[in-house]
Amino acid sequence: MNDPAKTATTAEPLHPLLAERWSPRAFDPEHQLTERQTTALLEAARWAPSAGNSQPWRFAVAHRGTPAHAGVLDALDRGNQVWAHAAAALIVVAAQSVTADGATRPWAAYDTGQAVAHLSVQAQHDGLAVHQMGGFDRGRIATLLVGDGTLTPLTVVAVGRRVDAGRLDETLAARERATRQRLPITDLLLSVRPAPVPDRS
Ligand SMILES: Cc1cc2nc3c(=O)[nH]c(=O)nc-3n(C[C@H](O)[C@H](O)[C@H](O)COP(=O)(O)O)c2cc1C
């Protein structure tokens, strides 16, 4: 379901999967992810690049209606719970930021974000919508994850089928219909200082 009002305005045309992706809050509360859809999302994440091919990303998929989902939903900030409950799944995204022998992985969060970007594009391709959330109780989510204590929860990702904003209350519906904004490219560009001229005297 493409929404022209939400499509990115760009100086040069982008691939539609990128231009038309956005983060909705109105999800179909009847929709469930199939096993194949879930696998495709995880495959997209799995094949992201990472520093030294370290693949520090880890995912816990909680499908709506399961006890795991109830626990993850409960750990979200209230402002996220009010809409994220309807998504077909909540995926806890964590990074293994320390190796088994205790060495830190400086790029773990960077790599894991990149894996979620891959997942998001695959979701867009498969007619699914993704909304990432940083608003949750990290301590509670950490205790929900079965692991060896080296996991750093980074985000919870709502995935499902988008529906019309009219399903939301007026405040959320207004945010849902708002035009997407970005900084201009000129604000993103940095300058690199020229290399110092070697002193040959
Ligand atoms: C790391 C991260 C944390 C986010 N946390 C939240 C959140 O807690 N609640 C929320 O509604 N949206 C959250 N978002 C969604 C952003 O607000 C959204 O991506 C941004 O406004 C750009 O909108 P767009 O994705 O529709 O282009 C988060 C996104 C990212 C990447």
The ligand as an SDF file (V2000), in Angstrom:
LIG
                    3D

 31 33  0  0  0  0  0  0  0  0999 V2000
   16.8230    3.7830   16.7390 C   0  0  0  0  0  0  0  0  0  0  0  0
   15.4150    4.2830   16.5130 C   0  0  0  0  0  0  0  0  0  0  0  0
   14.5770    4.4920   17.5870 C   0  0  0  0  0  0  0  0  0  0  0  0
   13.2540    4.9200   17.3760 C   0  0  0  0  0  0  0  0  0  0  0  0
   12.4080    5.0170   18.4500 N   0  0  0  0  0  0  0  0  0  0  0  0
   11.1000    5.2780   18.2390 C   0  0  0  0  0  0  0  0  0  0  0  0
   10.1720    5.1980   19.3150 C   0  0  0  0  0  0  0  0  0  0  0  0
   10.4900    4.8370   20.4400 O   0  0  0  0  0  0  0  0  0  0  0  0
    8.8610    5.4970   19.0320 N   0  0  0  0  0  0  0  0  0  0  0  0
    8.4410    5.8580   17.7850 C   0  0  0  0  0  0  0  0  0  0  0  0
    7.2420    6.1010   17.5820 O   0  0  0  0  0  0  0  0  0  0  0  0
    9.3120    5.9070   16.7300 N   0  0  0  0  0  0  0  0  0  0  0  0
   10.6250    5.6250   16.9270 C   0  0  0  0  0  0  0  0  0  0  0  0
   11.4950    5.6120   15.8660 N   0  0  0  0  0  0  0  0  0  0  0  0
   11.0140    5.9390   14.5080 C   0  0  0  0  0  0  0  0  0  0  0  0
   11.5360    7.2940   14.0820 C   0  0  0  0  0  0  0  0  0  0  0  0
   10.8780    8.3120   14.8100 O   0  0  0  0  0  0  0  0  0  0  0  0
   11.3340    7.4550   12.5570 C   0  0  0  0  0  0  0  0  0  0  0  0
   12.1090    6.5020   11.8800 O   0  0  0  0  0  0  0  0  0  0  0  0
   11.7460    8.8530   12.0920 C   0  0  0  0  0  0  0  0  0  0  0  0
   10.8810    9.8220   12.6340 O   0  0  0  0  0  0  0  0  0  0  0  0
   11.7370    8.9740   10.5850 C   0  0  0  0  0  0  0  0  0  0  0  0
   10.4650    8.6400   10.0810 O   0  0  0  0  0  0  0  0  0  0  0  0
   10.2930    7.5790    8.8840 P   0  0  0  0  0  0  0  0  0  0  0  0
   10.9130    6.2870    9.3630 O   0  0  0  0  0  0  0  0  0  0  0  0
    8.8060    7.4670    8.7110 O   0  0  0  0  0  0  0  0  0  0  0  0
   11.0030    8.1160    7.7070 O   0  0  0  0  0  0  0  0  0  0  0  0
   12.8190    5.1990   16.0680 C   0  0  0  0  0  0  0  0  0  0  0  0
   13.6700    4.9780   14.9720 C   0  0  0  0  0  0  0  0  0  0  0  0
   14.9550    4.5200   15.1810 C   0  0  0  0  0  0  0  0  0  0  0  0
   15.8350    4.2480   13.9880 C   0  0  0  0  0  0  0  0  0  0  0  0
  1  2  1  0
  2  3  1  0
  2 30  2  0
  3  4  2  0
  4  5  1  0
  4 28  1  0
  5  6  2  0
  6  7  1  0
  6 13  1  0
  7  8  2  0
  7  9  1  0
  9 10  1  0
 10 11  2  0
 10 12  1  0
 12 13  2  0
 13 14  1  0
 14 15  1  0
 14 28  1  0
 15 16  1  0
 16 17  1  0
 16 18  1  0
 18 19  1  0
 18 20  1  0
 20 21  1  0
 20 22  1  0
 22 23  1  0
 23 24  1  0
 24 25  2  0
 24 26  1  0
 24 27  1  0
 28 29  2  0
 29 30  1  0
 30 31  1  0
M  END
$$$$
